[in-house]
Amino acid sequence: MKPIRTLFLLVGLLALNTACQNVAKKDFGPYIGPFYTVGNVYMHPSGLPDEIRRVAVLPLIPSRGNRDAERGIHHTQPVFTEEFSRNRRLDLVTVTPDRLQRMFGRRAFYADEPLPFDFLPRLQTETGCQAVLFAELTTFRAYPPVALGWKLHLFDLESEELIWAVDEVFDGGTGPVANSMKRFIRQKHSTHGAAATELLVLDSPREMARFSLSEIIPTLVKKIPQVAVNPVESNNSQNVSEEPATVGPQPAPPPETPTEGIEEVPEPAKPVSDAI
């Protein structure tokens, strides 16, 4: 019996050792982090105005002189249009390069360059939009670890004010970005064959584009809570008196009643001057 018990004990220890090694090799980053957070974002203090419902989306263009970004436009433009169309807050009107050519004689525009004098009002008139989105691809690395960079600007066509802007680079070679992308894959893709799916998708520029835009777009459409002005003073003023304030004209004060038991003492006569 002892040899059999010893054999079972050895088999159990071997299985436990194998399980511990598998746990040690397990990547817990997609579950516990750290995760990536979009930080380089500007939002107008009042947030996205309620009257902004239709947005004219200009063609995605590469950064000036960036050959890698030029090659990446073909892969990222369809994903860019598709992901922005998923939002339920804004209706998008895609302005094609051909339409820009007919309207202004150019196929693309940067947000930081001088625009034609009638660019914004004409765009508003011909598209019926209240805002325009400039889109620029700043980084495109197709080989592992993949990386993508976006520079986006949203302008109000009526006031010409900047509503929202973001300038971010998502590098799959950094831990937080890799963890966030794996979590995105686990949530969006089927759980069957998750390991193989992660290996394939982590090296896909299209999936990096989907993931990065899923992180960026919520910074535009999120609601900004409105804070009451001087809430502390407002609460203190409400606690001063429990009686409700009287609205309208105030009643006249009651007439004064003479005090009983007090006699008025006449003033002493003033001396008459000798000169009179």
C-alpha positions in Angstrom: 0.0 0.0 0.0 2.8 2.4 0.8 4.3 2.3 -2.7 0.9 3.1 -4.1 0.4 6.0 -1.7 3.8 7.3 -2.5 3.0 7.1 -6.2 -0.2 9.0 -5.8 1.5 11.6 -3.7 4.2 12.1 -6.4 1.6 12.4 -9.1 -0.3 14.9 -7.0 2.8 17.0 -6.4 3.7 16.9 -10.1 0.2 18.1 -11.1 0.3 20.9 -8.4 3.7 22.0 -9.7 2.4 22.1 -13.3 -0.7 24.1 -12.2 1.5 26.6 -10.3 3.7 27.1 -13.4 0.7 27.7 -15.6 -0.7 30.3 -13.1 2.7 32.0 -13.0 2.7 32.3 -16.8 -0.9 33.6 -16.9 -1.1 37.2 -18.0 -3.4 39.0 -15.5 -2.8 42.4 -17.1 -6.1 42.5 -19.0 -7.9 41.8 -15.8 -6.2 43.9 -13.1 -4.3 46.5 -15.2 -2.8 49.0 -15.3 -5.0 50.3 -18.0 -4.6 53.2 -20.4 -6.5 56.5 -20.0 -6.9 59.2 -22.6 -5.4 62.3 -21.1 -4.5 64.9 -23.8 -8.0 66.1 -24.4 -9.5 69.6 -24.6 -13.3 70.1 -24.0 -15.1 73.4 -24.0 -16.1 74.3 -20.4 -19.8 73.9 -21.2 -19.2 70.6 -23.0 -20.8 69.5 -26.2 -23.7 72.0 -26.9 -27.2 70.4 -27.2 -27.8 72.2 -30.4 -24.9 70.4 -32.1 -26.6 67.5 -33.8 -25.1 67.2 -37.2 -21.3 67.1 -37.8 -19.5 67.4 -41.1 -16.6 65.0 -41.0 -13.7 66.0 -43.3 -11.4 63.3 -44.9 -8.8 61.7 -42.7 -5.4 63.0 -43.7 -1.8 62.1 -42.7 0.5 64.4 -40.8 2.7 66.6 -43.0 5.6 64.6 -44.4 4.7 61.4 -42.6 5.1 58.6 -45.1 4.0 55.9 -42.7 0.8 57.8 -41.9 0.2 58.2 -45.7 0.3 54.4 -46.1 -2.0 54.0 -43.1 -4.9 56.1 -44.4 -6.1 53.3 -46.6 -6.4 51.0 -43.5 -7.8 53.5 -41.0 -10.2 55.7 -42.9 -13.0 53.0 -43.1 -12.6 52.1 -39.4 -12.6 55.8 -38.5 -15.9 56.4 -40.3 -17.5 53.3 -39.0 -16.6 53.9 -35.3 -17.7 57.5 -35.3 -21.0 56.4 -36.9 -21.7 54.1 -33.9 -22.3 57.0 -31.5 -25.9 57.7 -30.7 -25.4 61.4 -30.0 -24.4 62.9 -33.3 -25.4 62.5 -37.0 -22.4 62.4 -39.2 -22.2 63.8 -42.7 -19.1 62.5 -44.5 -17.5 65.2 -46.8 -15.5 63.3 -49.4 -12.3 64.6 -51.0 -14.2 65.0 -54.3 -16.8 67.2 -52.7 -14.2 69.4 -51.1 -12.5 69.7 -54.4 -15.7 71.0 -56.0 -16.4 73.4 -53.2 -13.0 74.8 -52.4 -10.6 73.5 -55.0 -8.7 71.3 -52.5 -9.2 67.7 -51.4 -8.1 68.1 -47.7 -7.6 70.6 -45.0 -5.6 70.8 -41.7 -7.2 72.3 -38.6 -4.1 74.5 -38.0 -3.9 76.1 -41.4 -5.5 79.2 -42.8 -8.9 78.3 -44.3 -10.8 80.0 -47.2 -12.8 83.0 -46.0 -16.1 81.3 -46.8 -15.1 77.8 -45.6 -17.1 77.5 -42.4 -20.3 79.4 -43.5 -20.4 77.6 -46.9 -19.9 74.2 -45.2 -22.7 75.0 -42.9 -25.0 76.0 -45.7 -24.3 73.1 -48.0 -24.3 70.3 -45.4 -26.8 71.6 -42.9 -24.4 70.8 -40.1 -23.7 72.7 -36.9 -20.0 71.6 -36.4 -17.1 70.3 -38.5 -14.6 67.6 -37.5 -11.0 67.8 -38.7 -9.2 64.4 -38.6 -5.4 63.8 -38.8 -3.5 60.5 -38.6 -0.2 61.4 -36.8 1.3 57.9 -36.2 1.0 54.6 -38.0 3.1 51.6 -37.3 1.9 48.4 -38.9 4.5 46.0 -37.6 4.4 44.6 -34.0 4.0 46.3 -31.6 1.5 48.3 -33.7 0.9 52.0 -32.9 -1.6 54.6 -34.0 -1.9 58.4 -33.3 -4.9 60.7 -33.8 -5.2 64.4 -33.8 -8.9 65.5 -34.0 -10.6 69.0 -33.7 -14.3 69.8 -33.6 -15.3 73.4 -34.4 -18.7 75.1 -34.0 -19.7 76.4 -37.5 -21.8 79.2 -36.1 -19.5 80.7 -33.5 -16.2 79.2 -35.0 -15.2 78.2 -31.5 -13.2 75.1 -30.7 -15.5 72.6 -28.9 -13.3 69.5 -28.5 -9.7 68.4 -29.4 -7.6 65.4 -28.8 -4.0 64.5 -29.6 -3.1 60.9 -28.6 -0.7 58.1 -29.6 -1.6 54.5 -28.7 1.5 52.4 -28.6 0.9 48.6 -28.3 4.4 48.2 -26.9 3.5 49.9 -23.6 1.9 47.9 -20.8 -1.2 50.0 -20.1 -2.1 50.2 -23.9 -1.6 46.4 -24.3 -3.7 45.6 -21.3 -6.5 47.9 -22.4 -6.5 46.5 -25.9 -6.6 42.9 -24.6 -9.5 43.8 -22.4 -11.2 45.4 -25.4 -10.7 42.2 -27.4 -12.0 40.0 -24.6 -15.1 42.1 -24.3 -15.8 42.5 -28.0 -14.8 39.2 -29.5 -15.9 35.6 -28.8 -14.4 34.0 -25.7 -13.7 30.8 -27.8 -10.0 30.6 -28.6 -9.4 33.9 -26.8 -5.6 33.3 -26.6 -5.3 32.8 -30.4 -7.6 35.8 -31.0 -5.5 38.0 -28.8 -2.3 37.0 -30.7 -3.8 37.7 -34.0 -5.7 40.9 -33.2 -2.9 42.6 -31.1 -0.8 42.8 -34.3 -3.7 44.2 -36.4 -3.6 47.9 -37.2 -7.4 47.8 -37.9 -8.1 46.5 -34.4 -5.8 49.0 -32.9 -7.8 51.7 -34.7 -11.1 50.3 -33.4 -9.7 50.1 -29.8 -8.2 53.6 -29.9 -11.3 55.2 -31.3 -13.4 53.4 -28.7 -11.3 55.2 -26.1 -11.4 58.6 -27.7 -15.0 59.0 -28.8 -16.5 58.8 -25.3 -14.5 61.9 -24.3 -16.5 63.9 -26.9 -20.1 62.6 -26.2 -19.8 62.3 -22.4 -22.0 64.6 -20.3 -20.4 67.3 -18.1 -22.3 67.6 -14.8 -23.5 71.2 -14.1 -22.4 72.5 -10.7 -24.5 75.0 -8.8 -22.9 78.4 -8.2 -21.7 78.8 -4.6 -23.7 75.8 -3.3 -22.3 76.3 0.3 -23.6 79.8 0.4 -26.9 78.7 -1.0 -27.3 76.1 1.8 -26.3 78.5 4.5 -28.9 81.1 3.3 -31.6 78.4 3.4 -30.8 77.6 7.0 -31.0 81.2 8.3 -34.7 81.2 8.7 -37.3 78.4 8.4 -40.1 80.9 7.5 -40.8 81.3 3.8 -39.9 84.7 2.3 -42.9 87.0 1.7 -43.3 87.9 -2.0 -45.0 91.2 -2.9 -45.6 94.3 -0.9 -45.0 94.2 2.8 -47.8 95.0 5.3 -47.7 98.4 7.0 -46.2 98.3 10.6 -48.8 98.5 13.5 -49.3 102.0 15.0 -47.4 102.9 18.1 -49.4 102.8 21.3 -48.7 105.3 24.1 -47.0 103.9 27.2 -49.2 104.1 30.3 -47.9 105.5 33.6 -45.2 107.7 32.1 -45.9 111.5 32.1 -44.2 113.8 29.7 -42.0 116.4 31.4 -42.3 119.8 29.8 -39.0 121.4 28.7 -37.8 124.2 30.9 -38.4 127.7 29.6 -35.5 129.3 28.0 -34.2 132.6 29.6 -35.3 135.7 27.8 -32.4 137.8 26.6 -32.0 141.4 28.0 -31.6 142.7 24.6 -35.2 142.0 23.7 
